[in-house]
Amino acid sequence: MQHAKEKMKDGASAMKAKATITQAKVSEKAQAATARSHDERELAHERGKAKVAAAEMELHQAKVVHREEAMEHRLHKHGHGHKKDNKHGGGH
């Protein structure tokens, strides 16, 4: 179940990153189209590459967070699941 949640979160993060990348590329093309010189077009291209790189970095950071949450869940689940509770007469 946790694996499915992790995959869903990764998918949502990927969709967000792809949307951001597409938006950056569209913005880059618009800036390049309105540029008056070769230098302005190059600058628009560099800005676009920077935005794409930032979106990809954000995607990888989100995936790391998802993995950490899954690991924490597994450790919490298994760490407390095997202890015996002798206080209340219950236990495993």
N, C-alpha and C positions, 0 to 999 in steps of 0.2 A: 504494500500500500504506500509506504513512504517513497519507494522508488518511483511509483507513478506520480506522486505529488512533485517529486524532484524534476521529473521529465516535463511535467506541465509548466512548472516555474521556468525551466530552461527554455521551453518553447515560447512562453510569453515574453521572456527577455530577448530571445532571438527575433521575434516579430517586432518588438520595440526598436531593437538595434537596426534591423533592416529598414524600418520606416525612417529612422534618423539618417541612415546612410543614403537612402533614396532622396530624402529632403536635402541633404548636403549636396548631392550630385546635381539636383535640379537647380539649387541656388548657385552652384558653381557655373553651370551652363548659362544661367541668366546673367550672371556677372560677366562671363566671358563674351556673351553676345553684345552686351552694352559697353564693353571695354573699347577704348579709343586707340590703344596702343598695344604692341606686343607685350610690353612689361606689365600692363594691367591684366592682360589675359593670363600671363604666367602667375601673377599674384592671386588671381581668382582660382587658378588650378591648385596652387599651394594651400590656399584656405580650404578648398574642398577636400584635399588630401588630409589636412589636419582634422577636419570635422569627422571624416570617415574613420581615421585612426582613433579619435576620442570615442566614437560610438562602439568600435570593436573592443576597446579597452574596457568600456563600461559593461559590455556583454560578458567579457571574461571575469570581471569583478563580480558580477551578479551570479555567475555560475559558481564561483568560489564560495559565495555566501550560501547558495543553495546546498552545496556539498557539506559545508560546515554545519548547517542546520540539520541535514540528514544524519551526519555522524553524531551530532549531539543527541539527536532523538534516539538513535540506536544505542548509544552508550547509556543514556538515561533509562531506556527501556530494559536493557539487559543488566545494567548495574543494580537496579532496584528489584528486578524480577526474581532473583535467586536468594534473597535474604529471607531468613525465617523470622517470624514475629512471635516470640514466645511470651510476650507480655499479656496478650489477650487470648491465649489459648489457640490461636489460629496458626497457620503456617503452611508450608508446602510439603 
